[in-house]
Amino acid sequence: MLEMLPGLVRIYEEWAERYPDVQPLTVQFAADGKRDGGLDGVLAYPLDGHWLLVTFGLTELGEKTSEEPRVSGAGFEFTCRIPREDGDETVPGWILRVLHALADHFLSGSELDVGHWITTPSPLGGEPANGDMTSLVIVPDVEIRVMDTPNGIVLFHQIVGLTSGEGADVQEAQTAAPLVALLRDRDPKLLTDPGREPVRLDQ
């Protein structure tokens, strides 16, 4: 059983205010509660038309151990929204691989923050069905950007999948903001949907 540490309880509570009637699935990565240096797990909320994924473990879930009192651990957890069919109660493995790899990338020393974009050598999560979606951009979560905890603040950074063409546009523009604005106009929740039509800055 996953121990309900105070920091994890706060994440539950914060999202329960937004979705009081939705019980998330808990995907725990570390066996027997032992940390391996990466994420502890993911909360997966089965919502109408999409999954909401919220990581836990980058921030301080238990006692305060860092020296910065204003910030909990890394200061953020990742979120992501992907399509979900009605009645689907199984979280796709590819998005769990993406979140785990992204956390490992950060914990290995790479700086990840809002506005940053990341390219991958293969379709997201190593899933061939994800085809041309080979980039990610980090934005403030579209619903909850920050929460307070006894261990300091926690930001929620939403990752959004991009196609190779969109990633090239971001690279050329040296900013993801214009592309994200176009995606947000089309879909305010910014779902990472490998089947969506791409957008281009020159349209």
C-alpha positions in Angstrom: 0.0 0.0 0.0 1.2 3.5 -0.8 1.8 5.5 2.4 -0.2 8.7 2.4 2.5 11.1 3.2 1.6 14.7 4.0 2.9 16.1 0.7 1.0 13.5 -1.3 -2.2 14.2 0.7 -1.9 17.9 -0.3 -1.7 17.0 -4.0 -4.8 14.8 -3.6 -6.6 17.6 -1.7 -5.7 20.3 -4.2 -7.0 18.3 -7.2 -10.0 17.0 -5.3 -11.2 20.6 -5.0 -11.2 20.7 -8.8 -12.6 17.2 -9.4 -14.4 16.2 -6.1 -16.3 13.3 -7.7 -13.4 11.7 -9.5 -11.2 9.0 -7.8 -7.7 8.9 -9.3 -5.9 5.7 -10.0 -2.5 5.6 -8.3 0.4 4.3 -10.3 3.4 3.6 -8.0 6.8 3.3 -9.7 9.1 2.4 -6.8 8.5 -1.2 -5.5 7.9 -1.6 -1.7 8.0 2.2 -1.3 11.7 2.4 -1.9 13.0 5.4 -3.8 15.2 4.8 -6.8 16.0 8.4 -7.4 13.1 9.0 -9.8 9.4 9.6 -9.5 7.4 7.9 -6.8 4.4 7.6 -9.1 1.5 9.2 -10.9 -2.1 10.0 -10.0 -4.3 9.3 -13.0 -7.7 11.0 -13.1 -10.2 9.3 -15.6 -12.1 12.4 -16.8 -14.6 12.8 -19.7 -12.6 12.5 -22.9 -9.2 12.6 -21.4 -6.8 11.4 -18.6 -5.2 13.9 -16.3 -1.8 12.7 -15.1 -0.1 14.3 -12.0 3.3 13.1 -10.8 4.4 12.9 -7.2 7.9 12.6 -5.8 9.8 15.5 -7.3 8.6 17.5 -4.3 8.9 16.7 -0.6 6.1 14.3 0.3 7.3 13.6 3.8 9.5 15.6 6.2 11.2 18.8 5.0 14.8 17.9 4.0 15.9 20.7 1.7 17.3 24.0 3.0 14.9 26.2 1.1 11.8 26.7 3.3 9.8 28.4 0.6 10.0 25.6 -2.0 9.1 22.0 -1.7 11.9 19.8 -3.2 12.3 20.5 -6.9 9.5 23.0 -6.6 7.2 21.4 -9.2 5.4 18.2 -10.3 4.6 17.4 -13.9 1.1 17.1 -15.3 -0.2 15.9 -18.7 -3.5 15.4 -20.4 -4.0 12.7 -23.0 -7.1 11.4 -24.8 -9.3 8.7 -23.1 -12.0 6.6 -24.5 -15.3 6.2 -22.6 -15.0 3.4 -20.1 -11.2 3.1 -20.4 -9.8 2.4 -16.9 -6.2 1.6 -17.9 -3.5 4.3 -18.1 -1.5 4.0 -21.4 2.0 2.8 -20.7 3.6 5.3 -23.1 2.6 8.4 -21.1 4.0 6.8 -17.9 7.3 6.2 -19.7 7.4 9.8 -20.9 6.8 11.2 -17.4 9.3 8.8 -15.8 12.0 9.6 -18.4 11.3 13.4 -18.1 11.8 13.2 -14.3 15.0 11.2 -14.7 16.2 13.8 -17.3 15.6 16.5 -14.7 17.1 14.6 -11.8 20.3 13.8 -13.9 21.0 17.6 -13.9 19.1 18.9 -16.9 17.2 22.2 -16.3 13.5 22.0 -17.0 11.2 24.9 -16.7 8.2 26.6 -18.2 8.9 27.5 -21.8 11.5 24.8 -22.3 11.1 22.3 -25.1 12.6 18.8 -25.5 13.1 16.7 -28.6 13.0 12.9 -28.4 14.8 10.5 -30.8 11.6 8.4 -31.3 7.8 8.9 -30.9 6.7 9.8 -27.4 7.1 6.9 -25.0 8.7 4.8 -27.7 5.2 4.1 -29.0 5.2 3.7 -32.8 1.5 4.7 -32.9 2.5 8.1 -31.6 4.1 8.6 -35.0 5.3 12.2 -35.6 4.9 13.4 -32.0 8.6 13.7 -31.1 8.8 16.9 -29.0 7.5 18.3 -25.7 7.0 21.8 -24.4 6.5 22.7 -20.8 3.8 25.2 -19.8 2.0 26.2 -16.6 -0.8 23.8 -15.9 -4.0 25.0 -17.5 -6.0 24.4 -14.3 -3.8 24.6 -11.2 -0.5 26.4 -11.5 0.7 26.5 -7.9 -0.3 25.2 -4.4 1.0 25.8 -0.9 2.2 23.0 1.3 3.9 22.8 4.7 7.2 22.1 2.9 6.8 25.1 0.6 5.2 25.9 -2.7 4.6 23.4 -5.5 4.2 24.4 -9.1 2.4 22.2 -11.7 4.2 22.1 -15.0 2.1 20.7 -17.8 3.9 18.9 -20.6 2.4 19.1 -24.1 3.4 16.9 -27.0 4.5 18.5 -30.3 4.9 17.1 -33.8 8.4 17.2 -35.4 7.3 20.1 -37.6 6.0 22.1 -34.6 9.2 21.3 -32.7 11.2 22.7 -35.7 9.1 25.9 -35.6 9.8 26.3 -31.9 13.5 25.8 -32.6 13.5 28.4 -35.3 11.6 30.9 -33.3 13.6 30.2 -30.2 10.4 30.4 -28.2 7.4 28.1 -27.7 5.0 30.9 -26.8 3.4 31.6 -30.3 2.9 27.9 -31.0 1.4 27.2 -27.6 -1.0 30.1 -28.1 -2.2 28.5 -31.3 -2.6 25.1 -29.6 -4.4 26.7 -26.7 -6.9 28.5 -29.1 -7.7 25.1 -30.6 -7.8 23.1 -27.3 -7.8 25.1 -24.0 -6.8 21.9 -22.1 -3.8 21.4 -24.3 -4.2 17.6 -24.6 -1.2 15.7 -25.8 -3.0 13.9 -28.6 -0.8 12.1 -31.1 -3.7 11.9 -33.5 -4.4 15.7 -33.7 -3.8 17.8 -36.7 -0.5 19.8 -36.5 -0.4 23.6 -36.4 2.2 25.8 -38.0 3.3 29.3 -37.1 3.2 30.4 -40.8 -0.5 29.6 -41.1 
